[in-house]
Amino acid sequence: MRILLLEDEPEMASALKAALERRQVIVDHVSTLADAEAVVELWSYDVIVLDRRLPDGEGLSLIPKLRALRVEAPIMMLTALGAINDRVAGLDGGADDYLAKPFAVEELMARLRALGRRPVTLKSDQIMVGRLTYDFRHREAVVDDKPLDLLRRERLALEALMRRPGRTVLRATLEDSVYAMEDEIDSNALDSHLSRLRRKLEEVAAGVEIRAIRNLGYLLRATA
């Protein structure tokens, strides 16, 4: 499990990170809302854990921004604000769980495991970026109502990118989406698929670009 921890108190963050990592949880720690918003553009998480009182604002304010970015990971509030009205505000504000400080690490772990088991589903069967629409139900890419003729692995790569528009999709994630476990993968095979996909999108003026992010992966975004 990989989580993002937004906590501005250094001692709390350090102790919690160490405790979770002893339990085989990968923890990326940030201390501001701005840093959290930047990090989710680069990485995907199983759960996001947010404090509320932060140097640059209220932790709850990040939730609608994350959903607007199509970050669908479950969100837990972990905060000293533990009164009933605070919990209600947190859950009504979009949090999937709410745990007040102080807390037992084992309870936190149990809640993280429960959140991690929840299925993540797209809120819509279709996503539009630029002039390109991808229909996840029918697994079809369309530009101006005209279907694109894509090879199977080009379509699988596009589907993985369209699930995270404007965000970097790690190379390993793309390979997992495109290839089966038993497939032998040439070192530049994925790049070849994406090069052909990029060319096909350019030919129909789809209004998107596929950008290589050095040493990380690729992202798809609308062009200006």
N, C-alpha and C positions, 0 to 999 in steps of 0.2 A: 504493500500500500504506500502511495506517495501522497503527502498532504502539504498544503500551504498553510503556514502559521503566521497570522498577523497579530503581533504582540509587541507593544512598545516598551515594556519593562524588561531590561536586559537580564536580570537575575531569573525572573520567571521564565523568560524565553529559553535561556540556557538550560535551566533545570528540566523544563518540559521537553525540550529537544533531546536531551540526553536520555530521559526516561523512555521516550517513545522509540528512539533509535535502538535502545536495548531490547525493545520488543519488535524489532525488525520493521519499523516504520521509517520510511524515508521522509525527512522533514526539511522543507525549504522555508527559511524564516525571513520575514520582512517586518519592518517596524512602522511603516506609514501606508496610508491609503494609496498614495501615488505610486509607491514601489510595488504594492500588490497589483494594482491595475496594469503596471508595466510587465510584471512577471507572468501574468496569465496569458499575455500575448505570445509568450515563448514556450510555455510548458503546459501540459495537461495534468490535472490532479484528480485523485479519487475522492478527496474531501477537502474543503477549504474551511479553516478554523479562524474565526474573527473575534477580536476584542471589540469593545464599543468605544471607550474613551481613548482616543488616539490624538497624537500631536496635530494632525491636519484634519480632524473632524470626527464625525460619528461613524462607527463601523457599519451601522445599518445602511448608511448612504451608499455603500459600495455594492450592495446586493443588486439593485436595479441596473447598475452599470455593468456588472458581470453578466446578467441575463441579456442585456442589450448586445453584449459581445458574444452571445451564445455560449457562454461558459455554463455548462449544465451540471457541474459537480455539486453534490449536496453541500450545504453550508451550515456549519455549527457556530453558534455564538458562544464564546467562552469568556465570561466577564464577571466583574464584581457586582454588577447591577443585577441583583437577584430577587428583587421584590416582584410580587405577582404582576403588577402593571408593567414592569420592565420585561418580564418574560412574555407577556401577551403582546407587547409592542414588537418584540423581536420576532416572534412567530408570525404575527400579522404582517410584519415588514418583509417577509420572504424567507426567513431562516427555516431550515429543515429540523433543527434541534437547538436546544438552549440549555447550557450547563453553567451554573453559577459557581464562582470561586468563593471559598476554597472547595476543592473537589478531590476525590480519590482517583489516582491514575488508572486503576483497574476499571472504574466506572467509565472514565473517558475512553479507554480502549474498547470497552463493550459498545459504547455508543458509536465510535468510529467504525467498528466492524459492522454494526447494524446499518449505518448510513452507506457503507461501501457495498452492502448487498443489494441496495435498492437499484432497480434498473434505471438506466438513464435513457430517455427517449426524446426524440426531437418533437417540438411542439407542433410542427407542421410537416406534411408529407413533401413539401416543396420548399426549395430555397432559391432565391434570385440574387445574383451578383452581377452588376453591370446589366448586360442584355441576355445573360445566360441564366436559364432556369434548369434546376436539376430536380427531377421527380424521383424521390426515394422509393416510393411504392412500386412504380413501373420501371425504375432503374433506367431512366431516359434523360438525356441532356437535350435541351431545346434552345434555339436562338430565334427569336421572332416567329415562334410557332413552327419552326422547321427543325426536325430531329437531326442531331449530329450523328454521323456514321463513325462510331468509335470501335476500336478493337477492345476485346474483353479487358485486357489489363490497363488500357488507357481509361476505360470507363471506371474501373475499380480505383485507379489513382485519383481520378477526378472526384469520385464520390467521397473519398477520404479527405480531400482538400475542401470540398464544399461543406462538409460537416463542421469545419472550423474556418470560415471565411475571415480573412484578415489576420489570421493567427498562424504562427509557424507550426507546421506538422513535422515532427521528427522523422528523419530518414527511416529509422527502425519501424516507426508506426506505419509509414507508407509501405514498406516492404511486407509487414505483417498483413496489410490490407490487400496487397496485390498478389502475393504468392502463398501457396499452400506450404505446410510444414515440410513436406517431402520434396518440394521443388529445389533444384540447384540454381542458385542465383549468381549470375555473373556480376563482377564488380561494378560495371557500368550499365547494367540492364535497366535499372530503374530510371537512370538519367535518359536513356534512349526512349523509353515509354513517355516520359514527361516532355522530351523534346518534340516528339511527334504530336502529342496532345497540345502543346503550346502552339505548334504550327497550324493545326486544325482550328484552334480557337481564333488565331489571328486571321486566318483565311475568311472566316465568316464575321469578322469584326464583332466579337462577342462582348467587347467592353471590359475584359478582364486581363490580368497578367498573372503568370506563374513565375514567381521570383525565387531563385535559389538563395538560401541563407547559409553562408559559408560555415561548414563544420557542424551544421544543425539539421537542416532539412529544406523544406519548401513552404511557401505560402501562396495562396490565391487571393487576389483582391481586385476590386473594381479599379479601372483606370479613370483618370480625370477626364 
